[in-house]
Amino acid sequence: MILKQIEVKSSLIDDYTNCYIMQDEKTKEAICIDPGGEIDKIVEMLKILNAELKYIYLTHSHLDHIEEAEKLKEIYGGEILISRKGAENINNSEINLSNTIGMDIFTNIDSRVDDKDVLHVGNIELEVIITPRTY
């Protein structure tokens, strides 16, 4: 398994967040977690890894975690996932905090996940653990 951490800066707010890429070395399948900014850095790492992006996982619905999800999907593919609670809130500008910059930033998702769901990325099994503040 390969795990890469990339510090990315939002293009909309003066904030950094961590984006993670996890990849099965044999199958090249990968998951990108929280693509919140600097899409070029993320795409560059996926290319270096020769990754086949299966999932784009959003840990919660805040702007600095969701900002580049749809763009990454357009460029590299992958299914955008978020928890059920996050899915309820992702297009609420007060909860995703895009109202703080005078914008409405929304993200389309493909699937919702629940606690104890298992995601398969190549031969890697990832169990979803929903925390109380996952929104």
PANUVO-481540 format. One record per residue: residue in three letters; residue number from 1; x negated, y negated, z of N, C-alpha, C, O in turn. Coordinates in nm, 4 decimals, always signed. Layout:
[atom "ALA"; NUM; [X; Y; Z]; [X; Y; Z]; [X; Y; Z]; [X; Y; Z]],
...
# end
This chain:
[atom "MET"; 1; [-0.0833; +0.1173; +0.0000]; [+0.0000; +0.0000; +0.0000]; [-0.0884; -0.1244; +0.0000]; [-0.1907; -0.1293; +0.0682]],
[atom "ILE"; 2; [-0.0481; -0.2228; -0.0759]; [-0.1147; -0.3527; -0.0791]; [-0.0183; -0.4542; -0.0182]; [+0.1002; -0.4559; -0.0514]],
[atom "LEU"; 3; [-0.0700; -0.5388; +0.0714]; [+0.0096; -0.6460; +0.1302]; [-0.0682; -0.7752; +0.1167]; [-0.1807; -0.7862; +0.1655]],
[atom "LYS"; 4; [-0.0088; -0.8727; +0.0508]; [-0.0716; -1.0030; +0.0314]; [+0.0142; -1.1107; +0.0964]; [+0.1363; -1.1121; +0.0806]],
[atom "GLN"; 5; [-0.0496; -1.1991; +0.1683]; [+0.0171; -1.3152; +0.2267]; [-0.0283; -1.4375; +0.1493]; [-0.1478; -1.4579; +0.1280]],
[atom "ILE"; 6; [+0.0686; -1.5195; +0.1068]; [+0.0381; -1.6405; +0.0320]; [+0.1055; -1.7568; +0.1024]; [+0.2276; -1.7568; +0.1185]],
[atom "GLU"; 7; [+0.0285; -1.8555; +0.1444]; [+0.0878; -1.9756; +0.2021]; [+0.1329; -2.0641; +0.0863]; [+0.0528; -2.1010; +0.0005]],
[atom "VAL"; 8; [+0.2610; -2.0975; +0.0847]; [+0.3160; -2.1774; -0.0245]; [+0.3807; -2.3035; +0.0304]; [+0.4386; -2.3036; +0.1390]],
[atom "LYS"; 9; [+0.3697; -2.4103; -0.0466]; [+0.4265; -2.5397; -0.0082]; [+0.5510; -2.5650; -0.0913]; [+0.5501; -2.5492; -0.2134]],
[atom "SER"; 10; [+0.6559; -2.6037; -0.0249]; [+0.7789; -2.6399; -0.0929]; [+0.7544; -2.7611; -0.1815]; [+0.6788; -2.8511; -0.1450]],
[atom "SER"; 11; [+0.8182; -2.7632; -0.2976]; [+0.8067; -2.8807; -0.3846]; [+0.9075; -2.9883; -0.3445]; [+0.9014; -3.1008; -0.3941]],
[atom "LEU"; 12; [+0.9995; -2.9542; -0.2555]; [+1.1058; -3.0467; -0.2186]; [+1.0884; -3.1101; -0.0815]; [+1.1377; -3.2204; -0.0576]],
[atom "ILE"; 13; [+1.0193; -3.0424; +0.0082]; [+0.9973; -3.0947; +0.1425]; [+0.8513; -3.0750; +0.1798]; [+0.7832; -2.9901; +0.1223]],
[atom "ASP"; 14; [+0.8038; -3.1515; +0.2739]; [+0.6645; -3.1415; +0.3170]; [+0.6529; -3.0295; +0.4194]; [+0.6418; -3.0541; +0.5395]],
[atom "ASP"; 15; [+0.6556; -2.9053; +0.3695]; [+0.6549; -2.7901; +0.4580]; [+0.5897; -2.6721; +0.3871]; [+0.6013; -2.6560; +0.2656]],
[atom "TYR"; 16; [+0.5222; -2.5918; +0.4646]; [+0.4615; -2.4691; +0.4151]; [+0.5325; -2.3505; +0.4777]; [+0.5842; -2.3596; +0.5890]],
[atom "THR"; 17; [+0.5349; -2.2406; +0.4066]; [+0.5863; -2.1157; +0.4607]; [+0.5007; -2.0029; +0.4057]; [+0.4242; -2.0223; +0.3112]],
[atom "ASN"; 18; [+0.5136; -1.8878; +0.4637]; [+0.4397; -1.7716; +0.4162]; [+0.5283; -1.6884; +0.3255]; [+0.6435; -1.6591; +0.3574]],
[atom "CYS"; 19; [+0.4722; -1.6514; +0.2129]; [+0.5353; -1.5615; +0.1180]; [+0.4518; -1.4327; +0.1215]; [+0.3293; -1.4377; +0.1324]],
[atom "TYR"; 20; [+0.5181; -1.3200; +0.1122]; [+0.4469; -1.1926; +0.1160]; [+0.4791; -1.1114; -0.0078]; [+0.5915; -1.1133; -0.0581]],
[atom "ILE"; 21; [+0.3792; -1.0407; -0.0556]; [+0.3982; -0.9453; -0.1639]; [+0.3491; -0.8110; -0.1129]; [+0.2353; -0.7984; -0.0677]],
[atom "MET"; 22; [+0.4359; -0.7109; -0.1205]; [+0.3995; -0.5749; -0.0828]; [+0.4139; -0.4883; -0.2073]; [+0.5128; -0.4970; -0.2800]],
[atom "GLN"; 23; [+0.3135; -0.4050; -0.2301]; [+0.3136; -0.3254; -0.3526]; [+0.2686; -0.1828; -0.3254]; [+0.1765; -0.1590; -0.2472]],
[atom "ASP"; 24; [+0.3347; -0.0890; -0.3907]; [+0.2894; +0.0500; -0.3923]; [+0.1793; +0.0576; -0.4974]; [+0.2031; +0.0297; -0.6149]],
[atom "GLU"; 25; [+0.0606; +0.0949; -0.4557]; [-0.0547; +0.0959; -0.5474]; [-0.0379; +0.1926; -0.6633]; [-0.0857; +0.1655; -0.7734]],
[atom "LYS"; 26; [+0.0293; +0.3052; -0.6404]; [+0.0426; +0.4067; -0.7455]; [+0.1460; +0.3688; -0.8505]; [+0.1195; +0.3774; -0.9704]],
[atom "THR"; 27; [+0.2640; +0.3268; -0.8055]; [+0.3720; +0.2984; -0.9005]; [+0.3702; +0.1548; -0.9511]; [+0.4319; +0.1238; -1.0530]],
[atom "LYS"; 28; [+0.2994; +0.0670; -0.8798]; [+0.2911; -0.0762; -0.9093]; [+0.4187; -0.1535; -0.8765]; [+0.4253; -0.2744; -0.8988]],
[atom "GLU"; 29; [+0.5215; -0.0836; -0.8229]; [+0.6421; -0.1543; -0.7809]; [+0.6081; -0.2455; -0.6645]; [+0.5235; -0.2137; -0.5809]],
[atom "ALA"; 30; [+0.6771; -0.3621; -0.6605]; [+0.6473; -0.4608; -0.5574]; [+0.7748; -0.5284; -0.5087]; [+0.8788; -0.5270; -0.5744]],
[atom "ILE"; 31; [+0.7617; -0.5877; -0.3901]; [+0.8656; -0.6717; -0.3319]; [+0.8003; -0.8040; -0.2953]; [+0.6894; -0.8063; -0.2418]],
[atom "CYS"; 32; [+0.8687; -0.9137; -0.3238]; [+0.8208; -1.0462; -0.2846]; [+0.9165; -1.0983; -0.1784]; [+1.0378; -1.1016; -0.1992]],
[atom "ILE"; 33; [+0.8618; -1.1385; -0.0655]; [+0.9421; -1.1835; +0.0477]; [+0.9250; -1.3344; +0.0650]; [+0.8132; -1.3837; +0.0797]],
[atom "ASP"; 34; [+1.0349; -1.4060; +0.0632]; [+1.0415; -1.5505; +0.0868]; [+0.9583; -1.6357; -0.0094]; [+0.8627; -1.7006; +0.0329]],
[atom "PRO"; 35; [+0.9937; -1.6360; -0.1382]; [+0.9231; -1.7216; -0.2342]; [+0.9692; -1.8673; -0.2221]; [+1.0503; -1.9142; -0.3020]],
[atom "GLY"; 36; [+0.9170; -1.9379; -0.1222]; [+0.9664; -2.0706; -0.0885]; [+0.8986; -2.1869; -0.1575]; [+0.9337; -2.3016; -0.1299]],
[atom "GLY"; 37; [+0.8045; -2.1634; -0.2446]; [+0.7387; -2.2736; -0.3139]; [+0.6224; -2.2235; -0.3961]; [+0.5906; -2.1046; -0.3948]],
[atom "GLU"; 38; [+0.5596; -2.3140; -0.4672]; [+0.4406; -2.2864; -0.5488]; [+0.4526; -2.1552; -0.6279]; [+0.3738; -2.0621; -0.6115]],
[atom "ILE"; 39; [+0.5533; -2.1526; -0.7128]; [+0.5827; -2.0338; -0.7926]; [+0.4619; -1.9865; -0.8727]; [+0.4455; -1.8663; -0.8939]],
[atom "ASP"; 40; [+0.3774; -2.0787; -0.9173]; [+0.2599; -2.0395; -0.9961]; [+0.1649; -1.9504; -0.9161]; [+0.1077; -1.8559; -0.9705]],
[atom "LYS"; 41; [+0.1482; -1.9802; -0.7871]; [+0.0637; -1.8965; -0.7009]; [+0.1204; -1.7549; -0.6889]; [+0.0468; -1.6563; -0.6927]],
[atom "ILE"; 42; [+0.2508; -1.7475; -0.6746]; [+0.3165; -1.6177; -0.6585]; [+0.3052; -1.5362; -0.7865]; [+0.2695; -1.4184; -0.7829]],
[atom "VAL"; 43; [+0.3353; -1.5985; -0.8986]; [+0.3270; -1.5295; -1.0276]; [+0.1835; -1.4864; -1.0557]; [+0.1608; -1.3762; -1.1057]],
[atom "GLU"; 44; [+0.0869; -1.5717; -1.0242]; [-0.0540; -1.5360; -1.0448]; [-0.0903; -1.4098; -0.9660]; [-0.1576; -1.3212; -1.0186]],
[atom "MET"; 45; [-0.0462; -1.4015; -0.8406]; [-0.0768; -1.2834; -0.7607]; [-0.0087; -1.1599; -0.8165]; [-0.0691; -1.0527; -0.8199]],
[atom "LEU"; 46; [+0.1150; -1.1727; -0.8599]; [+0.1847; -1.0588; -0.9203]; [+0.1118; -1.0105; -1.0455]; [+0.1029; -0.8903; -1.0703]],
[atom "LYS"; 47; [+0.0603; -1.1042; -1.1236]; [-0.0149; -1.0668; -1.2441]; [-0.1463; -0.9988; -1.2080]; [-0.1840; -0.8993; -1.2699]],
[atom "ILE"; 48; [-0.2160; -1.0520; -1.1084]; [-0.3417; -0.9905; -1.0634]; [-0.3167; -0.8460; -1.0204]; [-0.3969; -0.7571; -1.0491]],
[atom "LEU"; 49; [-0.2053; -0.8238; -0.9517]; [-0.1715; -0.6899; -0.9029]; [-0.1110; -0.6018; -1.0121]; [-0.0886; -0.4826; -0.9910]],
[atom "ASN"; 50; [-0.0846; -0.6611; -1.1291]; [-0.0167; -0.5900; -1.2370]; [+0.1143; -0.5301; -1.1845]; [+0.1478; -0.4149; -1.2121]],
[atom "ALA"; 51; [+0.1866; -0.6120; -1.1084]; [+0.3039; -0.5663; -1.0353]; [+0.4285; -0.5581; -1.1215]; [+0.4474; -0.6356; -1.2153]],
[atom "GLU"; 52; [+0.5121; -0.4629; -1.0872]; [+0.6468; -0.4524; -1.1412]; [+0.7390; -0.4951; -1.0271]; [+0.7627; -0.4179; -0.9343]],
[atom "LEU"; 53; [+0.7903; -0.6164; -1.0336]; [+0.8680; -0.6720; -0.9241]; [+1.0069; -0.6093; -0.9198]; [+1.0865; -0.6242; -1.0125]],
[atom "LYS"; 54; [+1.0340; -0.5394; -0.8110]; [+1.1632; -0.4733; -0.7941]; [+1.2601; -0.5600; -0.7138]; [+1.3776; -0.5722; -0.7484]],
[atom "TYR"; 55; [+1.2089; -0.6199; -0.6060]; [+1.2945; -0.6987; -0.5185]; [+1.2334; -0.8337; -0.4858]; [+1.1115; -0.8491; -0.4781]],
[atom "ILE"; 56; [+1.3212; -0.9307; -0.4669]; [+1.2878; -1.0609; -0.4092]; [+1.3731; -1.0678; -0.2828]; [+1.4952; -1.0823; -0.2901]],
[atom "TYR"; 57; [+1.3082; -1.0574; -0.1674]; [+1.3815; -1.0471; -0.0413]; [+1.3745; -1.1797; +0.0335]; [+1.2662; -1.2339; +0.0558]],
[atom "LEU"; 58; [+1.4898; -1.2307; +0.0714]; [+1.4984; -1.3560; +0.1451]; [+1.5313; -1.3239; +0.2904]; [+1.6370; -1.2675; +0.3190]],
[atom "THR"; 59; [+1.4419; -1.3592; +0.3823]; [+1.4638; -1.3259; +0.5228]; [+1.5758; -1.4078; +0.5841]; [+1.6423; -1.3625; +0.6772]],
[atom "HIS"; 60; [+1.5969; -1.5277; +0.5325]; [+1.7095; -1.6110; +0.5741]; [+1.7305; -1.7201; +0.4698]; [+1.6568; -1.7290; +0.3716]],
[atom "SER"; 61; [+1.8308; -1.8018; +0.4922]; [+1.8786; -1.8899; +0.3853]; [+1.8213; -2.0313; +0.3859]; [+1.8702; -2.1163; +0.3115]],
[atom "HIS"; 62; [+1.7207; -2.0591; +0.4659]; [+1.6655; -2.1945; +0.4676]; [+1.5933; -2.2276; +0.3369]; [+1.5319; -2.1417; +0.2736]],
[atom "LEU"; 63; [+1.6027; -2.3526; +0.2996]; [+1.5462; -2.4049; +0.1757]; [+1.4014; -2.3625; +0.1527]; [+1.3658; -2.3226; +0.0418]],
[atom "ASP"; 64; [+1.3178; -2.3706; +0.2559]; [+1.1760; -2.3406; +0.2381]; [+1.1482; -2.1915; +0.2209]; [+1.0325; -2.1528; +0.2042]],
[atom "HIS"; 65; [+1.2497; -2.1081; +0.2246]; [+1.2337; -1.9652; +0.1999]; [+1.3007; -1.9209; +0.0701]; [+1.2670; -1.8155; +0.0161]],
[atom "ILE"; 66; [+1.3943; -1.9993; +0.0201]; [+1.4728; -1.9581; -0.0968]; [+1.4432; -2.0374; -0.2234]; [+1.4895; -2.0015; -0.3316]],
[atom "GLU"; 67; [+1.3664; -2.1448; -0.2103]; [+1.3524; -2.2443; -0.3169]; [+1.3196; -2.1862; -0.4540]; [+1.3783; -2.2286; -0.5536]],
[atom "GLU"; 68; [+1.2291; -2.0922; -0.4619]; [+1.1828; -2.0427; -0.5924]; [+1.2358; -1.9039; -0.6287]; [+1.1888; -1.8443; -0.7256]],
[atom "ALA"; 69; [+1.3320; -1.8517; -0.5537]; [+1.3799; -1.7149; -0.5780]; [+1.4351; -1.6963; -0.7191]; [+1.3968; -1.6023; -0.7887]],
[atom "GLU"; 70; [+1.5240; -1.7846; -0.7613]; [+1.5837; -1.7684; -0.8946]; [+1.4810; -1.7878; -1.0059]; [+1.4845; -1.7180; -1.1072]],
[atom "LYS"; 71; [+1.3909; -1.8820; -0.9868]; [+1.2876; -1.9043; -1.0882]; [+1.1957; -1.7825; -1.0988]; [+1.1579; -1.7418; -1.2086]],
[atom "LEU"; 72; [+1.1602; -1.7249; -0.9838]; [+1.0768; -1.6047; -0.9854]; [+1.1486; -1.4921; -1.0579]; [+1.0869; -1.4189; -1.1352]],
[atom "LYS"; 73; [+1.2765; -1.4776; -1.0339]; [+1.3535; -1.3741; -1.1037]; [+1.3533; -1.3985; -1.2546]; [+1.3381; -1.3043; -1.3323]],
[atom "GLU"; 74; [+1.3700; -1.5236; -1.2964]; [+1.3677; -1.5559; -1.4394]; [+1.2340; -1.5192; -1.5030]; [+1.2298; -1.4677; -1.6147]],
[atom "ILE"; 75; [+1.1258; -1.5456; -1.4319]; [+0.9918; -1.5222; -1.4858]; [+0.9521; -1.3756; -1.4796]; [+0.8949; -1.3223; -1.5747]],
[atom "TYR"; 76; [+0.9825; -1.3097; -1.3671]; [+0.9247; -1.1790; -1.3397]; [+1.0254; -1.0673; -1.3189]; [+0.9872; -0.9508; -1.3076]],
[atom "GLY"; 77; [+1.1526; -1.1012; -1.3138]; [+1.2534; -0.9987; -1.2876]; [+1.2681; -0.9750; -1.1383]; [+1.2193; -1.0529; -1.0565]],
[atom "GLY"; 78; [+1.3347; -0.8684; -1.1047]; [+1.3572; -0.8340; -0.9646]; [+1.4972; -0.8708; -0.9214]; [+1.5602; -0.9597; -0.9787]],
[atom "GLU"; 79; [+1.5449; -0.8024; -0.8208]; [+1.6783; -0.8223; -0.7660]; [+1.6668; -0.9057; -0.6384]; [+1.5882; -0.8723; -0.5497]],
[atom "ILE"; 80; [+1.7444; -1.0139; -0.6284]; [+1.7402; -1.1014; -0.5118]; [+1.8306; -1.0436; -0.4024]; [+1.9498; -1.0212; -0.4233]],
[atom "LEU"; 81; [+1.7701; -1.0199; -0.2846]; [+1.8399; -0.9598; -0.1712]; [+1.8370; -1.0534; -0.0510]; [+1.7416; -1.1288; -0.0321]],
[atom "ILE"; 82; [+1.9425; -1.0477; +0.0300]; [+1.9487; -1.1198; +0.1567]; [+2.0492; -1.0469; +0.2459]; [+2.1316; -0.9693; +0.1976]],
[atom "SER"; 83; [+2.0415; -1.0726; +0.3750]; [+2.1368; -1.0107; +0.4676]; [+2.2778; -1.0620; +0.4390]; [+2.2955; -1.1647; +0.3734]],
[atom "ARG"; 84; [+2.3767; -0.9901; +0.4886]; [+2.5159; -1.0306; +0.4701]; [+2.5414; -1.1702; +0.5267]; [+2.6054; -1.2531; +0.4621]],
[atom "LYS"; 85; [+2.4911; -1.1956; +0.6473]; [+2.5092; -1.3269; +0.7098]; [+2.4379; -1.4343; +0.6273]; [+2.4918; -1.5429; +0.6059]],
[atom "GLY"; 86; [+2.3169; -1.4034; +0.5814]; [+2.2451; -1.4974; +0.4961]; [+2.3211; -1.5264; +0.3684]; [+2.3222; -1.6397; +0.3201]],
[atom "ALA"; 87; [+2.3851; -1.4234; +0.3135]; [+2.4629; -1.4403; +0.1902]; [+2.5816; -1.5334; +0.2126]; [+2.6188; -1.6098; +0.1236]],
[atom "GLU"; 88; [+2.6408; -1.5268; +0.3319]; [+2.7525; -1.6152; +0.3638]; [+2.7072; -1.7611; +0.3693]; [+2.7845; -1.8523; +0.3399]],
[atom "ASN"; 89; [+2.5812; -1.7821; +0.4073]; [+2.5323; -1.9172; +0.4344]; [+2.4403; -1.9761; +0.3277]; [+2.4100; -2.0954; +0.3323]],
[atom "ILE"; 90; [+2.3963; -1.8967; +0.2338]; [+2.2907; -1.9413; +0.1419]; [+2.3327; -2.0616; +0.0572]; [+2.2485; -2.1430; +0.0193]],
[atom "ASN"; 91; [+2.4596; -2.0731; +0.0281]; [+2.5064; -2.1841; -0.0540]; [+2.5795; -2.2904; +0.0271]; [+2.6644; -2.3629; -0.0248]],
[atom "ASN"; 92; [+2.5453; -2.2981; +0.1543]; [+2.5959; -2.4027; +0.2434]; [+2.4800; -2.4986; +0.2680]; [+2.3847; -2.4643; +0.3380]],
[atom "SER"; 93; [+2.4876; -2.6185; +0.2110]; [+2.3739; -2.7106; +0.2166]; [+2.3399; -2.7562; +0.3580]; [+2.2271; -2.7985; +0.3832]],
[atom "GLU"; 94; [+2.4347; -2.7485; +0.4502]; [+2.4041; -2.7830; +0.5895]; [+2.3223; -2.6735; +0.6559]; [+2.2334; -2.7027; +0.7359]],
[atom "ILE"; 95; [+2.3506; -2.5491; +0.6242]; [+2.2779; -2.4374; +0.6851]; [+2.1457; -2.4123; +0.6133]; [+2.0451; -2.3843; +0.6784]],
[atom "ASN"; 96; [+2.1440; -2.4218; +0.4802]; [+2.0159; -2.3994; +0.4103]; [+1.9265; -2.5228; +0.4152]; [+1.8133; -2.5204; +0.3670]],
[atom "LEU"; 97; [+1.9781; -2.6304; +0.4737]; [+1.9052; -2.7547; +0.5031]; [+1.8758; -2.8415; +0.3812]; [+1.8013; -2.9388; +0.3920]],
[atom "SER"; 98; [+1.9326; -2.8083; +0.2662]; [+1.9079; -2.8926; +0.1493]; [+1.9776; -3.0281; +0.1622]; [+1.9405; -3.1232; +0.0933]],
[atom "ASN"; 99; [+2.0777; -3.0379; +0.2494]; [+2.1428; -3.1676; +0.2711]; [+2.0478; -3.2673; +0.3358]; [+2.0682; -3.3881; +0.3233]],
[atom "THR"; 100; [+1.9442; -3.2196; +0.4048]; [+1.8492; -3.3105; +0.4697]; [+1.7652; -3.3886; +0.3686]; [+1.7052; -3.4907; +0.4025]],
[atom "ILE"; 101; [+1.7614; -3.3403; +0.2452]; [+1.6870; -3.4117; +0.1409]; [+1.7827; -3.4713; +0.0371]; [+1.7410; -3.5144; -0.0704]],
[atom "GLY"; 102; [+1.9107; -3.4725; +0.0717]; [+2.0098; -3.5331; -0.0169]; [+2.0402; -3.4517; -0.1405]; [+2.0819; -3.5069; -0.2424]],
[atom "MET"; 103; [+2.0198; -3.3208; -0.1333]; [+2.0449; -3.2340; -0.2479]; [+2.1285; -3.1148; -0.2046]; [+2.1416; -3.0865; -0.0855]],
[atom "ASP"; 104; [+2.1839; -3.0466; -0.3006]; [+2.2495; -2.9183; -0.2758]; [+2.1702; -2.8133; -0.3514]; [+2.1786; -2.8043; -0.4739]],
[atom "ILE"; 105; [+2.0933; -2.7339; -0.2784]; [+2.0128; -2.6279; -0.3390]; [+2.0831; -2.4961; -0.3125]; [+2.1019; -2.4567; -0.1974]],
[atom "PHE"; 106; [+2.1218; -2.4285; -0.4189]; [+2.1914; -2.3022; -0.4056]; [+2.1135; -2.1928; -0.4763]; [+2.0394; -2.2191; -0.5710]],
[atom "THR"; 107; [+2.1306; -2.0712; -0.4299]; [+2.0609; -1.9569; -0.4876]; [+2.1600; -1.8437; -0.5100]; [+2.2353; -1.8074; -0.4196]],
[atom "ASN"; 108; [+2.1597; -1.7888; -0.6290]; [+2.2424; -1.6723; -0.6581]; [+2.1705; -1.5482; -0.6067]; [+2.0492; -1.5340; -0.6223]],
[atom "ILE"; 109; [+2.2463; -1.4600; -0.5462]; [+2.1870; -1.3355; -0.4979]; [+2.2491; -1.2188; -0.5744]; [+2.3587; -1.2290; -0.6296]],
[atom "ASP"; 110; [+2.1759; -1.1086; -0.5758]; [+2.2245; -0.9896; -0.6452]; [+2.2890; -0.8895; -0.5501]; [+2.3886; -0.8256; -0.5843]],
[atom "SER"; 111; [+2.2317; -0.8760; -0.4307]; [+2.2834; -0.7769; -0.3352]; [+2.2636; -0.8235; -0.1930]; [+2.1736; -0.9015; -0.1620]],
[atom "ARG"; 112; [+2.3499; -0.7734; -0.1080]; [+2.3406; -0.7989; +0.0355]; [+2.2882; -0.6728; +0.1025]; [+2.3159; -0.5613; +0.0583]],
[atom "VAL"; 113; [+2.2120; -0.6921; +0.2098]; [+2.1613; -0.5779; +0.2850]; [+2.2144; -0.5840; +0.4274]; [+2.2483; -0.6905; +0.4790]],
[atom "ASP"; 114; [+2.2205; -0.4672; +0.4890]; [+2.2664; -0.4551; +0.6260]; [+2.1554; -0.3958; +0.7117]; [+2.0591; -0.3383; +0.6610]],
[atom "ASP"; 115; [+2.1714; -0.4112; +0.8426]; [+2.0777; -0.3528; +0.9374]; [+2.0650; -0.2023; +0.9111]; [+2.1644; -0.1328; +0.8897]],
[atom "LYS"; 116; [+1.9444; -0.1552; +0.9131]; [+1.9083; -0.0146; +0.8943]; [+1.9147; +0.0334; +0.7491]; [+1.8886; +0.1507; +0.7224]],
[atom "ASP"; 117; [+1.9491; -0.0556; +0.6546]; [+1.9367; -0.0174; +0.5140]; [+1.7905; +0.0129; +0.4853]; [+1.7011; -0.0418; +0.5499]],
[atom "VAL"; 118; [+1.7668; +0.0993; +0.3890]; [+1.6306; +0.1333; +0.3507]; [+1.6081; +0.0904; +0.2062]; [+1.6840; +0.1266; +0.1163]],
[atom "LEU"; 119; [+1.5027; +0.0130; +0.1862]; [+1.4636; -0.0296; +0.0514]; [+1.3464; +0.0571; +0.0089]; [+1.2543; +0.0809; +0.0870]],
[atom "HIS"; 120; [+1.3499; +0.1038; -0.1140]; [+1.2402; +0.1832; -0.1680]; [+1.1633; +0.0991; -0.2691]; [+1.2193; +0.0515; -0.3679]],
[atom "VAL"; 121; [+1.0366; +0.0820; -0.2430]; [+0.9461; +0.0100; -0.3328]; [+0.8379; +0.1106; -0.3685]; [+0.7427; +0.1307; -0.2931]],
[atom "GLY"; 122; [+0.8537; +0.1737; -0.4846]; [+0.7669; +0.2859; -0.5163]; [+0.7882; +0.3940; -0.4112]; [+0.9010; +0.4370; -0.3871]],
[atom "ASN"; 123; [+0.6796; +0.4374; -0.3492]; [+0.6871; +0.5399; -0.2450]; [+0.6942; +0.4807; -0.1048]; [+0.6890; +0.5540; -0.0060]],
[atom "ILE"; 124; [+0.7060; +0.3496; -0.0958]; [+0.7153; +0.2825; +0.0337]; [+0.8624; +0.2713; +0.0716]; [+0.9462; +0.2319; -0.0095]],
[atom "GLU"; 125; [+0.8923; +0.3066; +0.1968]; [+1.0270; +0.2889; +0.2498]; [+1.0239; +0.1753; +0.3507]; [+0.9455; +0.1772; +0.4456]],
[atom "LEU"; 126; [+1.1098; +0.0764; +0.3293]; [+1.1192; -0.0379; +0.4191]; [+1.2569; -0.0387; +0.4830]; [+1.3579; -0.0447; +0.4129]],
[atom "GLU"; 127; [+1.2619; -0.0325; +0.6162]; [+1.3895; -0.0375; +0.6856]; [+1.4225; -0.1823; +0.7191]; [+1.3398; -0.2545; +0.7748]],
[atom "VAL"; 128; [+1.5421; -0.2236; +0.6854]; [+1.5882; -0.3588; +0.7140]; [+1.6242; -0.3679; +0.8620]; [+1.6992; -0.2854; +0.9142]],
[atom "ILE"; 129; [+1.5697; -0.4691; +0.9281]; [+1.6036; -0.4968; +1.0671]; [+1.6587; -0.6389; +1.0715]; [+1.5844; -0.7357; +1.0554]],
[atom "ILE"; 130; [+1.7876; -0.6504; +1.0932]; [+1.8516; -0.7809; +1.0977]; [+1.8341; -0.8371; +1.2379]; [+1.8697; -0.7730; +1.3367]],
[atom "THR"; 131; [+1.7795; -0.9562; +1.2451]; [+1.7613; -1.0223; +1.3739]; [+1.8773; -1.1187; +1.3971]; [+1.9409; -1.1617; +1.3009]],
[atom "PRO"; 132; [+1.9057; -1.1530; +1.5202]; [+2.0244; -1.2338; +1.5501]; [+2.0335; -1.3661; +1.4739]; [+2.1442; -1.4123; +1.4464]],
[atom "ARG"; 133; [+1.9236; -1.4268; +1.4398]; [+1.9286; -1.5577; +1.3735]; [+1.9002; -1.5475; +1.2241]; [+1.8546; -1.6439; +1.1626]],
[atom "THR"; 134; [+1.9270; -1.4315; +1.1661]; [+1.9068; -1.4158; +1.0227]; [+2.0233; -1.4803; +0.9493]; [+2.1286; -1.4195; +0.9303]],
[atom "TYR"; 135; [+2.0023; -1.6018; +0.9096]; [+2.1054; -1.6754; +0.8355]; [+2.0372; -1.7518; +0.7296]; [+2.1023; -1.8225; +0.6527]],
# end
